[in-house]
Amino acid sequence: FVTVENMSAEKDFWLTIYDAKGIEVLKKELTENKTTIDIHTLNRGIYYLKLMNDKVVKMSLLIIR
């Protein structure tokens, strides 16, 4: 599991997770400031997390070992 916490005043984000090749592997709407996402179906590797709404885009790196 991974917990995503929105530290911005903005709300209602979409979380998209991409694999190292840029292929979308998970997409979820986030309506709370703190959300736990089940990632047990993802293989080990490097992933990119994108939090986005109509005003803000945030990117982060996720490494699953």
N, CA, C, O and CB atoms as a CASP TS submission, in Angstrom:
PFRMAT TS
TARGET T0000
AUTHOR 0000-0000-0000
METHOD Language model
MODEL 1
PARENT N/A
ATOM      1  N   PHE     1       0.846  -1.186   0.000  1.00  0.00           N
ATOM      2  CA  PHE     1       0.000   0.000   0.000  1.00  0.00           C
ATOM      3  C   PHE     1       0.883   1.238   0.000  1.00  0.00           C
ATOM      4  O   PHE     1       1.997   1.221   0.524  1.00  0.00           O
ATOM      5  CB  PHE     1      -0.958   0.004   1.221  1.00  0.00           C
ATOM      6  N   VAL     2       0.382   2.295  -0.584  1.00  0.00           N
ATOM      7  CA  VAL     2       1.075   3.579  -0.553  1.00  0.00           C
ATOM      8  C   VAL     2       0.032   4.627  -0.168  1.00  0.00           C
ATOM      9  O   VAL     2      -1.111   4.581  -0.624  1.00  0.00           O
ATOM     10  CB  VAL     2       1.763   3.917  -1.948  1.00  0.00           C
ATOM     11  N   THR     3       0.442   5.568   0.677  1.00  0.00           N
ATOM     12  CA  THR     3      -0.452   6.637   1.095  1.00  0.00           C
ATOM     13  C   THR     3      -0.068   7.919   0.378  1.00  0.00           C
ATOM     14  O   THR     3       1.090   8.335   0.397  1.00  0.00           O
ATOM     15  CB  THR     3      -0.409   6.831   2.628  1.00  0.00           C
ATOM     16  N   VAL     4      -1.045   8.531  -0.246  1.00  0.00           N
ATOM     17  CA  VAL     4      -0.848   9.782  -0.967  1.00  0.00           C
ATOM     18  C   VAL     4      -1.504  10.878  -0.146  1.00  0.00           C
ATOM     19  O   VAL     4      -2.693  10.819   0.165  1.00  0.00           O
ATOM     20  CB  VAL     4      -1.440   9.718  -2.424  1.00  0.00           C
ATOM     21  N   GLU     5      -0.703  11.881   0.198  1.00  0.00           N
ATOM     22  CA  GLU     5      -1.216  12.989   0.996  1.00  0.00           C
ATOM     23  C   GLU     5      -1.098  14.267   0.191  1.00  0.00           C
ATOM     24  O   GLU     5      -0.018  14.627  -0.278  1.00  0.00           O
ATOM     25  CB  GLU     5      -0.458  13.112   2.343  1.00  0.00           C
ATOM     26  N   ASN     6      -2.211  14.942   0.041  1.00  0.00           N
ATOM     27  CA  ASN     6      -2.259  16.197  -0.697  1.00  0.00           C
ATOM     28  C   ASN     6      -1.996  17.341   0.283  1.00  0.00           C
ATOM     29  O   ASN     6      -2.824  17.634   1.145  1.00  0.00           O
ATOM     30  CB  ASN     6      -3.637  16.378  -1.421  1.00  0.00           C
ATOM     31  N   MET     7      -0.844  17.980   0.142  1.00  0.00           N
ATOM     32  CA  MET     7      -0.477  19.080   1.042  1.00  0.00           C
ATOM     33  C   MET     7      -0.938  20.430   0.495  1.00  0.00           C
ATOM     34  O   MET     7      -0.678  21.465   1.108  1.00  0.00           O
ATOM     35  CB  MET     7       1.041  19.099   1.266  1.00  0.00           C
ATOM     36  N   SER     8      -1.607  20.429  -0.635  1.00  0.00           N
ATOM     37  CA  SER     8      -2.068  21.647  -1.290  1.00  0.00           C
ATOM     38  C   SER     8      -3.457  22.010  -0.788  1.00  0.00           C
ATOM     39  O   SER     8      -4.180  21.172  -0.249  1.00  0.00           O
ATOM     40  CB  SER     8      -2.073  21.477  -2.821  1.00  0.00           C
ATOM     41  N   ALA     9      -3.809  23.256  -0.973  1.00  0.00           N
ATOM     42  CA  ALA     9      -5.163  23.696  -0.639  1.00  0.00           C
ATOM     43  C   ALA     9      -6.160  23.212  -1.690  1.00  0.00           C
ATOM     44  O   ALA     9      -7.368  23.189  -1.456  1.00  0.00           O
ATOM     45  CB  ALA     9      -5.219  25.232  -0.519  1.00  0.00           C
ATOM     46  N   GLU    10      -5.634  22.826  -2.848  1.00  0.00           N
ATOM     47  CA  GLU    10      -6.484  22.315  -3.927  1.00  0.00           C
ATOM     48  C   GLU    10      -7.062  20.948  -3.541  1.00  0.00           C
ATOM     49  O   GLU    10      -6.441  20.197  -2.789  1.00  0.00           O
ATOM     50  CB  GLU    10      -5.681  22.210  -5.254  1.00  0.00           C
ATOM     51  N   LYS    11      -8.219  20.641  -4.048  1.00  0.00           N
ATOM     52  CA  LYS    11      -8.865  19.357  -3.760  1.00  0.00           C
ATOM     53  C   LYS    11      -9.279  18.686  -5.058  1.00  0.00           C
ATOM     54  O   LYS    11      -9.144  19.259  -6.139  1.00  0.00           O
ATOM     55  CB  LYS    11     -10.092  19.549  -2.838  1.00  0.00           C
ATOM     56  N   ASP    12      -9.780  17.476  -4.939  1.00  0.00           N
ATOM     57  CA  ASP    12     -10.293  16.701  -6.070  1.00  0.00           C
ATOM     58  C   ASP    12      -9.247  16.519  -7.163  1.00  0.00           C
ATOM     59  O   ASP    12      -9.327  17.120  -8.234  1.00  0.00           O
ATOM     60  CB  ASP    12     -11.523  17.375  -6.647  1.00  0.00           C
ATOM     61  N   PHE    13      -8.269  15.680  -6.865  1.00  0.00           N
ATOM     62  CA  PHE    13      -7.200  15.361  -7.797  1.00  0.00           C
ATOM     63  C   PHE    13      -7.457  14.013  -8.453  1.00  0.00           C
ATOM     64  O   PHE    13      -8.218  13.193  -7.941  1.00  0.00           O
ATOM     65  CB  PHE    13      -5.845  15.361  -7.083  1.00  0.00           C
ATOM     66  N   TRP    14      -6.815  13.799  -9.587  1.00  0.00           N
ATOM     67  CA  TRP    14      -6.714  12.483 -10.201  1.00  0.00           C
ATOM     68  C   TRP    14      -5.305  12.003  -9.970  1.00  0.00           C
ATOM     69  O   TRP    14      -4.349  12.732 -10.236  1.00  0.00           O
ATOM     70  CB  TRP    14      -7.070  12.512 -11.726  1.00  0.00           C
ATOM     71  N   LEU    15      -5.157  10.785  -9.479  1.00  0.00           N
ATOM     72  CA  LEU    15      -3.856  10.154  -9.327  1.00  0.00           C
ATOM     73  C   LEU    15      -3.699   9.169 -10.475  1.00  0.00           C
ATOM     74  O   LEU    15      -4.547   8.302 -10.683  1.00  0.00           O
ATOM     75  CB  LEU    15      -3.712   9.445  -7.930  1.00  0.00           C
ATOM     76  N   THR    16      -2.608   9.309 -11.214  1.00  0.00           N
ATOM     77  CA  THR    16      -2.294   8.367 -12.281  1.00  0.00           C
ATOM     78  C   THR    16      -0.908   7.822 -12.012  1.00  0.00           C
ATOM     79  O   THR    16       0.017   8.580 -11.721  1.00  0.00           O
ATOM     80  CB  THR    16      -2.379   9.037 -13.694  1.00  0.00           C
ATOM     81  N   ILE    17      -0.759   6.502 -12.108  1.00  0.00           N
ATOM     82  CA  ILE    17       0.541   5.862 -11.940  1.00  0.00           C
ATOM     83  C   ILE    17       0.945   5.280 -13.289  1.00  0.00           C
ATOM     84  O   ILE    17       0.182   4.565 -13.940  1.00  0.00           O
ATOM     85  CB  ILE    17       0.500   4.751 -10.825  1.00  0.00           C
ATOM     86  N   TYR    18       2.178   5.613 -13.687  1.00  0.00           N
ATOM     87  CA  TYR    18       2.739   5.135 -14.944  1.00  0.00           C
ATOM     88  C   TYR    18       3.940   4.247 -14.643  1.00  0.00           C
ATOM     89  O   TYR    18       4.665   4.480 -13.676  1.00  0.00           O
ATOM     90  CB  TYR    18       3.143   6.321 -15.864  1.00  0.00           C
ATOM     91  N   ASP    19       4.147   3.230 -15.475  1.00  0.00           N
ATOM     92  CA  ASP    19       5.348   2.407 -15.317  1.00  0.00           C
ATOM     93  C   ASP    19       6.536   3.135 -15.960  1.00  0.00           C
ATOM     94  O   ASP    19       6.378   4.243 -16.473  1.00  0.00           O
ATOM     95  CB  ASP    19       5.147   0.986 -15.960  1.00  0.00           C
ATOM     96  N   ALA    20       7.717   2.520 -15.932  1.00  0.00           N
ATOM     97  CA  ALA    20       8.933   3.157 -16.436  1.00  0.00           C
ATOM     98  C   ALA    20       8.870   3.429 -17.935  1.00  0.00           C
ATOM     99  O   ALA    20       9.612   4.266 -18.447  1.00  0.00           O
ATOM    100  CB  ALA    20      10.134   2.291 -16.129  1.00  0.00           C
ATOM    101  N   LYS    21       7.979   2.720 -18.642  1.00  0.00           N
ATOM    102  CA  LYS    21       7.822   2.933 -20.085  1.00  0.00           C
ATOM    103  C   LYS    21       6.801   4.024 -20.399  1.00  0.00           C
ATOM    104  O   LYS    21       6.593   4.371 -21.562  1.00  0.00           O
ATOM    105  CB  LYS    21       7.405   1.634 -20.762  1.00  0.00           C
ATOM    106  N   GLY    22       6.165   4.565 -19.354  1.00  0.00           N
ATOM    107  CA  GLY    22       5.169   5.609 -19.557  1.00  0.00           C
ATOM    108  C   GLY    22       3.769   5.091 -19.785  1.00  0.00           C
ATOM    109  O   GLY    22       2.884   5.844 -20.191  1.00  0.00           O
ATOM    110  N   ILE    23       3.558   3.803 -19.525  1.00  0.00           N
ATOM    111  CA  ILE    23       2.231   3.201 -19.702  1.00  0.00           C
ATOM    112  C   ILE    23       1.417   3.366 -18.415  1.00  0.00           C
ATOM    113  O   ILE    23       1.895   3.050 -17.325  1.00  0.00           O
ATOM    114  CB  ILE    23       2.351   1.692 -20.085  1.00  0.00           C
ATOM    115  N   GLU    24       0.208   3.853 -18.552  1.00  0.00           N
ATOM    116  CA  GLU    24      -0.674   4.044 -17.396  1.00  0.00           C
ATOM    117  C   GLU    24      -1.057   2.692 -16.823  1.00  0.00           C
ATOM    118  O   GLU    24      -1.568   1.826 -17.534  1.00  0.00           O
ATOM    119  CB  GLU    24      -1.942   4.846 -17.787  1.00  0.00           C
ATOM    120  N   VAL    25      -0.801   2.512 -15.504  1.00  0.00           N
ATOM    121  CA  VAL    25      -1.131   1.242 -14.858  1.00  0.00           C
ATOM    122  C   VAL    25      -2.227   1.386 -13.802  1.00  0.00           C
ATOM    123  O   VAL    25      -2.807   0.388 -13.374  1.00  0.00           O
ATOM    124  CB  VAL    25       0.111   0.652 -14.223  1.00  0.00           C
ATOM    125  N   LEU    26      -2.514   2.611 -13.383  1.00  0.00           N
ATOM    126  CA  LEU    26      -3.565   2.830 -12.382  1.00  0.00           C
ATOM    127  C   LEU    26      -4.030   4.270 -12.464  1.00  0.00           C
ATOM    128  O   LEU    26      -3.216   5.179 -12.631  1.00  0.00           O
ATOM    129  CB  LEU    26      -3.060   2.497 -10.947  1.00  0.00           C
ATOM    130  N   LYS    27      -5.317   4.483 -12.348  1.00  0.00           N
ATOM    131  CA  LYS    27      -5.876   5.831 -12.311  1.00  0.00           C
ATOM    132  C   LYS    27      -7.000   5.845 -11.296  1.00  0.00           C
ATOM    133  O   LYS    27      -7.845   4.951 -11.279  1.00  0.00           O
ATOM    134  CB  LYS    27      -6.384   6.282 -13.718  1.00  0.00           C
ATOM    135  N   LYS    28      -7.005   6.879 -10.436  1.00  0.00           N
ATOM    136  CA  LYS    28      -7.990   6.938  -9.364  1.00  0.00           C
ATOM    137  C   LYS    28      -8.284   8.392  -9.031  1.00  0.00           C
ATOM    138  O   LYS    28      -7.375   9.222  -8.997  1.00  0.00           O
ATOM    139  CB  LYS    28      -7.494   6.178  -8.111  1.00  0.00           C
ATOM    140  N   GLU    29      -9.540   8.698  -8.788  1.00  0.00           N
ATOM    141  CA  GLU    29      -9.919  10.040  -8.359  1.00  0.00           C
ATOM    142  C   GLU    29      -9.730  10.139  -6.849  1.00  0.00           C
ATOM    143  O   GLU    29     -10.174   9.264  -6.107  1.00  0.00           O
ATOM    144  CB  GLU    29     -11.391  10.369  -8.762  1.00  0.00           C
ATOM    145  N   LEU    30      -9.074  11.199  -6.397  1.00  0.00           N
ATOM    146  CA  LEU    30      -8.830  11.429  -4.973  1.00  0.00           C
ATOM    147  C   LEU    30      -9.650  12.623  -4.519  1.00  0.00           C
ATOM    148  O   LEU    30      -9.500  13.726  -5.045  1.00  0.00           O
ATOM    149  CB  LEU    30      -7.318  11.659  -4.689  1.00  0.00           C
ATOM    150  N   THR    31     -10.514  12.401  -3.542  1.00  0.00           N
ATOM    151  CA  THR    31     -11.357  13.489  -3.047  1.00  0.00           C
ATOM    152  C   THR    31     -11.014  13.862  -1.609  1.00  0.00           C
ATOM    153  O   THR    31     -11.548  14.834  -1.072  1.00  0.00           O
ATOM    154  CB  THR    31     -12.824  13.100  -3.142  1.00  0.00           C
ATOM    155  N   GLU    32     -10.133  13.099  -0.991  1.00  0.00           N
ATOM    156  CA  GLU    32      -9.710  13.369   0.383  1.00  0.00           C
ATOM    157  C   GLU    32      -8.272  13.882   0.382  1.00  0.00           C
ATOM    158  O   GLU    32      -7.554  13.701  -0.601  1.00  0.00           O
ATOM    159  CB  GLU    32      -9.836  12.094   1.263  1.00  0.00           C
ATOM    160  N   ASN    33      -7.844  14.520   1.474  1.00  0.00           N
ATOM    161  CA  ASN    33      -6.471  15.011   1.576  1.00  0.00           C
ATOM    162  C   ASN    33      -5.462  13.878   1.757  1.00  0.00           C
ATOM    163  O   ASN    33      -4.282  14.047   1.450  1.00  0.00           O
ATOM    164  CB  ASN    33      -6.355  15.987   2.731  1.00  0.00           C
ATOM    165  N   LYS    34      -5.915  12.729   2.253  1.00  0.00           N
ATOM    166  CA  LYS    34      -5.028  11.598   2.484  1.00  0.00           C
ATOM    167  C   LYS    34      -5.741  10.322   2.029  1.00  0.00           C
ATOM    168  O   LYS    34      -6.837  10.013   2.496  1.00  0.00           O
ATOM    169  CB  LYS    34      -4.611  11.506   3.991  1.00  0.00           C
ATOM    170  N   THR    35      -5.107   9.587   1.114  1.00  0.00           N
ATOM    171  CA  THR    35      -5.723   8.394   0.539  1.00  0.00           C
ATOM    172  C   THR    35      -4.703   7.269   0.486  1.00  0.00           C
ATOM    173  O   THR    35      -3.551   7.492   0.115  1.00  0.00           O
ATOM    174  CB  THR    35      -6.285   8.685  -0.872  1.00  0.00           C
ATOM    175  N   THR    36      -5.115   6.068   0.854  1.00  0.00           N
ATOM    176  CA  THR    36      -4.256   4.893   0.759  1.00  0.00           C
ATOM    177  C   THR    36      -4.640   4.111  -0.491  1.00  0.00           C
ATOM    178  O   THR    36      -5.811   3.808  -0.719  1.00  0.00           O
ATOM    179  CB  THR    36      -4.373   4.001   2.036  1.00  0.00           C
ATOM    180  N   ILE    37      -3.623   3.791  -1.298  1.00  0.00           N
ATOM    181  CA  ILE    37      -3.826   3.104  -2.568  1.00  0.00           C
ATOM    182  C   ILE    37      -3.216   1.702  -2.476  1.00  0.00           C
ATOM    183  O   ILE    37      -2.088   1.538  -2.010  1.00  0.00           O
ATOM    184  CB  ILE    37      -3.197   3.913  -3.750  1.00  0.00           C
ATOM    185  N   ASP    38      -3.963   0.708  -2.918  1.00  0.00           N
ATOM    186  CA  ASP    38      -3.472  -0.667  -2.945  1.00  0.00           C
ATOM    187  C   ASP    38      -2.647  -0.855  -4.217  1.00  0.00           C
ATOM    188  O   ASP    38      -3.178  -0.763  -5.324  1.00  0.00           O
ATOM    189  CB  ASP    38      -4.656  -1.698  -2.880  1.00  0.00           C
ATOM    190  N   ILE    39      -1.343  -1.120  -4.056  1.00  0.00           N
ATOM    191  CA  ILE    39      -0.453  -1.293  -5.201  1.00  0.00           C
ATOM    192  C   ILE    39       0.093  -2.720  -5.278  1.00  0.00           C
ATOM    193  O   ILE    39       1.097  -2.953  -5.951  1.00  0.00           O
ATOM    194  CB  ILE    39       0.701  -0.296  -5.125  1.00  0.00           C
ATOM    195  N   HIS    40      -0.544  -3.671  -4.608  1.00  0.00           N
ATOM    196  CA  HIS    40      -0.020  -5.041  -4.560  1.00  0.00           C
ATOM    197  C   HIS    40       0.027  -5.703  -5.936  1.00  0.00           C
ATOM    198  O   HIS    40       0.768  -6.669  -6.121  1.00  0.00           O
ATOM    199  CB  HIS    40      -0.865  -5.883  -3.625  1.00  0.00           C
ATOM    200  N   THR    41      -0.739  -5.212  -6.898  1.00  0.00           N
ATOM    201  CA  THR    41      -0.734  -5.804  -8.231  1.00  0.00           C
ATOM    202  C   THR    41       0.422  -5.299  -9.098  1.00  0.00           C
ATOM    203  O   THR    41       0.663  -5.835 -10.179  1.00  0.00           O
ATOM    204  CB  THR    41      -2.048  -5.518  -8.920  1.00  0.00           C
ATOM    205  N   LEU    42       1.135  -4.274  -8.633  1.00  0.00           N
ATOM    206  CA  LEU    42       2.253  -3.737  -9.409  1.00  0.00           C
ATOM    207  C   LEU    42       3.519  -4.542  -9.148  1.00  0.00           C
ATOM    208  O   LEU    42       3.796  -4.932  -8.014  1.00  0.00           O
ATOM    209  CB  LEU    42       2.486  -2.253  -9.070  1.00  0.00           C
ATOM    210  N   ASN    43       4.274  -4.782 -10.197  1.00  0.00           N
ATOM    211  CA  ASN    43       5.550  -5.490 -10.082  1.00  0.00           C
ATOM    212  C   ASN    43       6.625  -4.584  -9.499  1.00  0.00           C
ATOM    213  O   ASN    43       6.458  -3.366  -9.432  1.00  0.00           O
ATOM    214  CB  ASN    43       5.994  -6.022 -11.449  1.00  0.00           C
ATOM    215  N   ARG    44       7.724  -5.188  -9.082  1.00  0.00           N
ATOM    216  CA  ARG    44       8.865  -4.402  -8.629  1.00  0.00           C
ATOM    217  C   ARG    44       9.330  -3.513  -9.764  1.00  0.00           C
ATOM    218  O   ARG    44       9.297  -3.901 -10.931  1.00  0.00           O
ATOM    219  CB  ARG    44      10.017  -5.316  -8.137  1.00  0.00           C
ATOM    220  N   GLY    45       9.769  -2.303  -9.404  1.00  0.00           N
ATOM    221  CA  GLY    45      10.271  -1.396 -10.434  1.00  0.00           C
ATOM    222  C   GLY    45      10.039   0.052 -10.080  1.00  0.00           C
ATOM    223  O   GLY    45       9.672   0.393  -8.955  1.00  0.00           O
ATOM    224  N   ILE    46      10.263   0.893 -11.070  1.00  0.00           N
ATOM    225  CA  ILE    46      10.129   2.340 -10.913  1.00  0.00           C
ATOM    226  C   ILE    46       8.829   2.785 -11.566  1.00  0.00           C
ATOM    227  O   ILE    46       8.511   2.383 -12.685  1.00  0.00           O
ATOM    228  CB  ILE    46      11.346   3.091 -11.532  1.00  0.00           C
ATOM    229  N   TYR    47       8.091   3.613 -10.855  1.00  0.00           N
ATOM    230  CA  TYR    47       6.823   4.141 -11.341  1.00  0.00           C
ATOM    231  C   TYR    47       6.791   5.652 -11.122  1.00  0.00           C
ATOM    232  O   TYR    47       7.479   6.189 -10.253  1.00  0.00           O
ATOM    233  CB  TYR    47       5.626   3.452 -10.629  1.00  0.00           C
ATOM    234  N   TYR    48       5.988   6.310 -11.918  1.00  0.00           N
ATOM    235  CA  TYR    48       5.798   7.754 -11.804  1.00  0.00           C
ATOM    236  C   TYR    48       4.374   8.014 -11.362  1.00  0.00           C
ATOM    237  O   TYR    48       3.428   7.473 -11.934  1.00  0.00           O
ATOM    238  CB  TYR    48       6.106   8.479 -13.149  1.00  0.00           C
ATOM    239  N   LEU    49       4.222   8.848 -10.338  1.00  0.00           N
ATOM    240  CA  LEU    49       2.909   9.232  -9.848  1.00  0.00           C
ATOM    241  C   LEU    49       2.630  10.649 -10.307  1.00  0.00           C
ATOM    242  O   LEU    49       3.468  11.539 -10.160  1.00  0.00           O
ATOM    243  CB  LEU    49       2.821   9.114  -8.301  1.00  0.00           C
ATOM    244  N   LYS    50       1.458  10.847 -10.857  1.00  0.00           N
ATOM    245  CA  LYS    50       1.047  12.184 -11.268  1.00  0.00           C
ATOM    246  C   LYS    50      -0.252  12.527 -10.558  1.00  0.00           C
ATOM    247  O   LYS    50      -1.247  11.814 -10.690  1.00  0.00           O
ATOM    248  CB  LYS    50       0.881  12.277 -12.814  1.00  0.00           C
ATOM    249  N   LEU    51      -0.240  13.620  -9.806  1.00  0.00           N
ATOM    250  CA  LEU    51      -1.444  14.174  -9.187  1.00  0.00           C
ATOM    251  C   LEU    51      -1.835  15.390 -10.013  1.00  0.00           C
ATOM    252  O   LEU    51      -1.013  16.276 -10.249  1.00  0.00           O
ATOM    253  CB  LEU    51      -1.211  14.552  -7.661  1.00  0.00           C
ATOM    254  N   MET    52      -3.087  15.433 -10.452  1.00  0.00           N
ATOM    255  CA  MET    52      -3.476  16.502 -11.361  1.00  0.00           C
ATOM    256  C   MET    52      -4.924  16.908 -11.132  1.00  0.00           C
ATOM    257  O   MET    52      -5.797  16.071 -10.899  1.00  0.00           O
ATOM    258  CB  MET    52      -3.273  16.071 -12.811  1.00  0.00           C
ATOM    259  N   ASN    53      -5.152  18.200 -11.202  1.00  0.00           N
ATOM    260  CA  ASN    53      -6.511  18.724 -11.320  1.00  0.00           C
ATOM    261  C   ASN    53      -6.467  19.843 -12.353  1.00  0.00           C
ATOM    262  O   ASN    53      -5.484  19.958 -13.085  1.00  0.00           O
ATOM    263  CB  ASN    53      -7.068  19.237  -9.928  1.00  0.00           C
ATOM    264  N   ASP    54      -7.489  20.657 -12.430  1.00  0.00           N
ATOM    265  CA  ASP    54      -7.514  21.681 -13.473  1.00  0.00           C
ATOM    266  C   ASP    54      -6.546  22.843 -13.214  1.00  0.00           C
ATOM    267  O   ASP    54      -6.363  23.692 -14.087  1.00  0.00           O
ATOM    268  CB  ASP    54      -8.912  22.218 -13.612  1.00  0.00           C
ATOM    269  N   LYS    55      -5.918  22.894 -12.016  1.00  0.00           N
ATOM    270  CA  LYS    55      -5.017  23.992 -11.689  1.00  0.00           C
ATOM    271  C   LYS    55      -3.579  23.552 -11.395  1.00  0.00           C
ATOM    272  O   LYS    55      -2.648  24.340 -11.562  1.00  0.00           O
ATOM    273  CB  LYS    55      -5.554  24.733 -10.512  1.00  0.00           C
ATOM    274  N   VAL    56      -3.393  22.316 -10.962  1.00  0.00           N
ATOM    275  CA  VAL    56      -2.091  21.877 -10.452  1.00  0.00           C
ATOM    276  C   VAL    56      -1.722  20.516 -11.041  1.00  0.00           C
ATOM    277  O   VAL    56      -2.577  19.649 -11.220  1.00  0.00           O
ATOM    278  CB  VAL    56      -2.106  21.807  -8.906  1.00  0.00           C
ATOM    279  N   VAL    57      -0.430  20.348 -11.339  1.00  0.00           N
ATOM    280  CA  VAL    57       0.115  19.040 -11.707  1.00  0.00           C
ATOM    281  C   VAL    57       1.336  18.792 -10.841  1.00  0.00           C
ATOM    282  O   VAL    57       2.246  19.620 -10.799  1.00  0.00           O
ATOM    283  CB  VAL    57       0.479  18.968 -13.236  1.00  0.00           C
ATOM    284  N   LYS    58       1.366  17.650 -10.145  1.00  0.00           N
ATOM    285  CA  LYS    58       2.502  17.279  -9.302  1.00  0.00           C
ATOM    286  C   LYS    58       2.979  15.901  -9.725  1.00  0.00           C
ATOM    287  O   LYS    58       2.173  15.003  -9.965  1.00  0.00           O
ATOM    288  CB  LYS    58       2.120  17.299  -7.786  1.00  0.00           C
ATOM    289  N   MET    59       4.288  15.738  -9.815  1.00  0.00           N
ATOM    290  CA  MET    59       4.881  14.451 -10.191  1.00  0.00           C
ATOM    291  C   MET    59       5.747  13.945  -9.050  1.00  0.00           C
ATOM    292  O   MET    59       6.364  14.725  -8.325  1.00  0.00           O
ATOM    293  CB  MET    59       5.717  14.577 -11.497  1.00  0.00           C
ATOM    294  N   SER    60       5.781  12.624  -8.903  1.00  0.00           N
ATOM    295  CA  SER    60       6.598  12.008  -7.875  1.00  0.00           C
ATOM    296  C   SER    60       7.055  10.638  -8.371  1.00  0.00           C
ATOM    297  O   SER    60       6.484  10.079  -9.308  1.00  0.00           O
ATOM    298  CB  SER    60       5.816  11.889  -6.535  1.00  0.00           C
ATOM    299  N   LEU    61       8.083  10.116  -7.732  1.00  0.00           N
ATOM    300  CA  LEU    61       8.643   8.824  -8.105  1.00  0.00           C
ATOM    301  C   LEU    61       8.259   7.791  -7.060  1.00  0.00           C
ATOM    302  O   LEU    61       8.283   8.073  -5.862  1.00  0.00           O
ATOM    303  CB  LEU    61      10.181   8.907  -8.256  1.00  0.00           C
ATOM    304  N   LEU    62       7.905   6.591  -7.513  1.00  0.00           N
ATOM    305  CA  LEU    62       7.572   5.478  -6.625  1.00  0.00           C
ATOM    306  C   LEU    62       8.461   4.299  -7.009  1.00  0.00           C
ATOM    307  O   LEU    62       8.460   3.870  -8.163  1.00  0.00           O
ATOM    308  CB  LEU    62       6.042   5.098  -6.718  1.00  0.00           C
ATOM    309  N   ILE    63       9.211   3.781  -6.055  1.00  0.00           N
ATOM    310  CA  ILE    63      10.050   2.620  -6.303  1.00  0.00           C
ATOM    311  C   ILE    63       9.509   1.460  -5.473  1.00  0.00           C
ATOM    312  O   ILE    63       9.400   1.560  -4.251  1.00  0.00           O
ATOM    313  CB  ILE    63      11.546   2.915  -5.960  1.00  0.00           C
ATOM    314  N   ILE    64       9.173   0.362  -6.144  1.00  0.00           N
ATOM    315  CA  ILE    64       8.662  -0.824  -5.457  1.00  0.00           C
ATOM    316  C   ILE    64       9.772  -1.860  -5.473  1.00  0.00           C
ATOM    317  O   ILE    64      10.251  -2.245  -6.540  1.00  0.00           O
ATOM    318  CB  ILE    64       7.346  -1.377  -6.135  1.00  0.00           C
ATOM    319  N   ARG    65      10.183  -2.312  -4.296  1.00  0.00           N
ATOM    320  CA  ARG    65      11.285  -3.278  -4.169  1.00  0.00           C
ATOM    321  C   ARG    65      10.759  -4.644  -3.831  1.00  0.00           C
ATOM    322  O   ARG    65      11.537  -5.586  -3.684  1.00  0.00           O
ATOM    323  CB  ARG    65      12.283  -2.832  -3.106  1.00  0.00           C
TER
END
